[in-house]
Amino acid sequence: MTIITDEYMRQMQEKSKEYCVCILKTTPRRAQTGMKRFVTEHNRRNFVLRVQGPLSILLQVSDGSTLNGVCIFDMSAEEVKKFLDEDPAIKEGIFTYELHVARGFPGDALPR
């Protein structure tokens, strides 16, 4: 078993930084006719942010619940809110969101 010392934990905590976690939820409007184009543009915006770097982690939830996704942004909550408020699917009422400020370790990633 790996031993983690108090000193190691202090060093790691000093390296942590703030991120913004977005919880995206689906509304009943998602099932209405004509909504697919808004969702497609929403997805395109997410791909752009992934390529540009501020969207660090994007998890689509596929368990049939109203929870649609969890995203981790390397941006302030205020910046994420401005971006999301211009999202076509959010403006159309297809998705709602919650933002949470969180701390994490730069370089953490999903396993390959």
C-alpha positions in Angstrom: 0.0 0.0 0.0 1.2 3.5 -0.8 1.9 5.7 2.2 0.8 9.3 1.9 2.5 11.6 4.4 1.1 14.8 5.8 3.9 16.7 4.0 2.9 15.2 0.7 -0.8 16.2 1.3 0.3 19.8 2.2 2.4 20.0 -1.0 -0.5 18.7 -3.1 -3.1 21.0 -1.5 -0.8 24.0 -2.3 -0.9 22.9 -6.0 -4.7 22.7 -6.2 -6.6 25.3 -8.1 -10.1 26.5 -8.6 -12.3 25.0 -11.3 -16.0 25.4 -12.2 -18.2 22.3 -12.2 -21.4 22.5 -14.3 -24.3 20.2 -13.7 -26.5 20.2 -16.9 -30.1 19.0 -16.7 -32.6 18.2 -19.4 -36.1 19.8 -19.4 -39.3 18.4 -21.0 -38.7 20.8 -23.9 -35.9 18.3 -25.1 -38.6 16.0 -26.4 -40.4 18.6 -28.4 -40.2 18.7 -32.2 -37.5 20.9 -33.6 -35.2 20.8 -30.6 -32.5 18.7 -32.2 -30.9 21.6 -34.0 -30.4 23.5 -30.7 -28.8 20.5 -29.1 -26.5 20.0 -32.1 -25.3 23.6 -31.8 -24.9 23.1 -28.0 -22.7 20.1 -28.7 -20.7 22.0 -31.3 -19.9 24.7 -28.7 -18.7 22.0 -26.3 -16.4 20.6 -28.9 -15.0 24.0 -29.6 -14.3 24.6 -25.9 -12.7 21.2 -25.6 -10.3 22.0 -28.5 -9.6 25.5 -27.2 -8.9 24.1 -23.7 -11.3 25.7 -21.1 -13.6 22.6 -21.1 -11.3 20.1 -19.3 -13.7 17.3 -18.6 -17.0 16.6 -20.3 -19.2 13.7 -19.1 -22.5 12.9 -20.8 -24.9 11.1 -18.4 -26.9 8.4 -20.1 -28.8 6.7 -17.3 -32.2 8.0 -18.4 -32.5 10.6 -15.7 -32.9 14.4 -16.2 -29.2 14.8 -15.5 -27.6 15.3 -18.9 -24.0 16.0 -18.2 -21.2 17.1 -15.9 -18.5 19.4 -17.1 -15.4 20.8 -15.5 -14.3 24.1 -16.8 -10.9 25.8 -16.3 -12.7 29.1 -16.1 -14.3 31.2 -13.4 -17.9 30.5 -12.6 -18.7 34.0 -13.9 -17.1 33.3 -17.2 -18.9 29.9 -17.5 -22.2 31.6 -16.7 -21.7 34.2 -19.4 -20.9 31.4 -21.9 -23.7 29.1 -20.9 -26.3 31.9 -20.9 -25.6 32.3 -24.7 -25.9 28.6 -25.4 -28.7 28.0 -27.9 -30.1 25.0 -26.1 -30.1 26.7 -22.7 -31.7 29.9 -24.2 -34.3 27.6 -25.8 -35.1 26.1 -22.4 -33.9 22.6 -23.3 -31.3 22.5 -20.6 -30.9 24.1 -17.2 -27.6 24.2 -15.3 -26.1 24.6 -11.9 -22.5 25.9 -11.3 -20.3 25.0 -8.4 -16.8 26.3 -7.6 -14.5 23.3 -6.8 -10.8 22.7 -6.2 -8.8 20.1 -8.0 -5.3 19.1 -9.0 -4.0 20.4 -12.4 -3.2 17.5 -14.7 -5.8 15.1 -13.3 -7.5 13.3 -16.1 -9.9 10.4 -16.9 -8.1 7.1 -17.3 -7.5 6.0 -20.9 
